[in-house]
Amino acid sequence: MIILKPDTKTCMSELLLKETFDSFLLIEGTITTYNQFHIDGYLQKDFFSEDNLPTEQYSSWKQLREFCLSIIKGARTPLDFKFILSLPKETVMELYHNASFTFPSDAIQGLYLNFSYNGEYLQCITGVSFHTFILDKSLEQLWDKYTLQLFEQWGISFTLLE
């Protein structure tokens, strides 16, 4: 786990105005403006027809980005917000297969980016979750390194907080 303090303006632009994070899944989001808006990204399978069932459990950030932007944009900045984004399963499996881990791939629950804004500054915390207890920290280290590379590739400057 690492904590990044990204440049707020650049990161917010990449997060809300561009397609940068669109492949990620939204696990959960909370935005506080004149009300508190809570978004549970879990897809309700009963809503979809059988021939149109989604393969993922959660909505993509792409599906909800403009909705979140519509709540956030305005004359005043939000009091706070939090978005938990997850790397899609197929990308997690690509990372897994390109490395040599001692645990099975089905032990991985997810790789996460936790964005939070407290009214003053934005931060992003990486996270890894397993279905069972795993002592091996190599996936966490790989995810942290991968996240740093992504932010650099996307031109999002940041300070690494320790």
N, C-alpha and C positions, 0 to 999 in steps of 0.2 A: 504494500500500500504506500502510495506517495500522495502528497498534497501539492497541487499546483495552484498558484495564484496567477491566472492568465490576465493579459491585458483585457480589461472588461469590454471596451468598445469593439475590439477586433473579434474577441471570442463570441460576444453577443451577435455580431454580424454573421459569423460563421454558423452559429447555432440556430438563429431565428430567420435570417434573410437568405441564406444560401443553402445549397444541397449537401453541404459538407458532412453532416451527421445523419442524413436521411436513411442510411442503411441500418442504423441502430434501431433497437426496439425501445419503446417507452414502457418501462415497468410501472412507474408511478410519477406523478407530478403534482405539485401544489404551488399555486400562485396567489399571493395576497396583494390585492389592490383595494378597491372599495368594498370588496367581499373576499372571502377566501374560496378559491376554486380548487377542487381536488379532482384529479384525473387518475382513475385506475386503468392502466393500459391493457388489462386482461381482456382478451376478446371474448365476447359472449357468442359461443358457437351456435346457439339456438336462433340467433338473428339471421344467420346465413342459410341459403338454400343448400341442399346436399351437393349440387354440382358446383357450388361456389364456396366451399369450405376453405378457410385459410389454413395454411400449413403451420403457421407460427401460433404461439399461445398469446402473444402480445401484439398490439398495434405498432407499426413502424413509426419512427419519429416523423417521417415524411407525411404520413397520414394526419398527424396532429400538430405539426409545426405551425401552420398558418393559424389554426385555432388558438394555440398558445400565444402567438404573436398578437392576435386580435385582442386578447385580454391584457397583454403587457403594454402594447403601444398606447401612447397618449401623451398628454402634457406633463404628467408626473411619472416618475419611475415607480415600479412596484415597491411595496414595503419589503417584500422578500419573495423568493421562489426557490423551489427545489425540483430538479429533474433527475430521475434515476434512469440512465440509458444502459442498455445491454448490447454487447456485441452479438450479432446474429450467430446462431448455432453453427452454420456452415463455415463461417470465418473462424470461430473458435476451433472447429475441427481441423481447419487448414493449419492454424498455429500449432495445434497438438501434433499433427502428423509431421510437421517440419522440425519437430524437436524430439528429444528422446526422454520421455518421462517414465517413471517407474510405476505409475498408477494407471488404471484403465480410463479411457476417455469418457465412459458413462458416469464416472465419479464427479465430473465437472457439472456444476449447476449453471454457472455463468461468469462472465467477465464484465465488469460494470464501470461506468463513469458516473459519479455522483456530483452533479453541478448544484451549487447553492449560492444564492445571493442574499445577503443580510441587510440590504439597504445602503451599504457602504462599499463592499467589495465582493467580487466573485471568486469562488474557489472551485476546484475540481479534485475530487478524491477518487483514486482508483480502488477497485475492490475485486476480489475473487471469491466465489462461493462454491463449495462442494456439497454433494449429497451426503457424504460421510466425512469423518475426521481424517484429514491427510496431513502428515507431518512435513512432507516435501513442500518447500517454498519456491521451487523452480518455476512453476507456472506463474506465480505472483510476480516474480522477478522479470519473467519474460513479458508479462502484460504491462508492467511498469515501463520497461524499456520500449515496448511497442507504442505505448501511449505517448511517450516523449517524442518518438520519431514521428508519429501522426501529427502532433501539435506543431512540430518544426516544419514538416512537409506542408501543412496547411497555413503556415505563416502566422501562427498564433504565438506571440511572444509570452513568456511566463517566467515567474520566479518559482523555484522549487523550494517549498517550505519543509523544514525537517523537524 
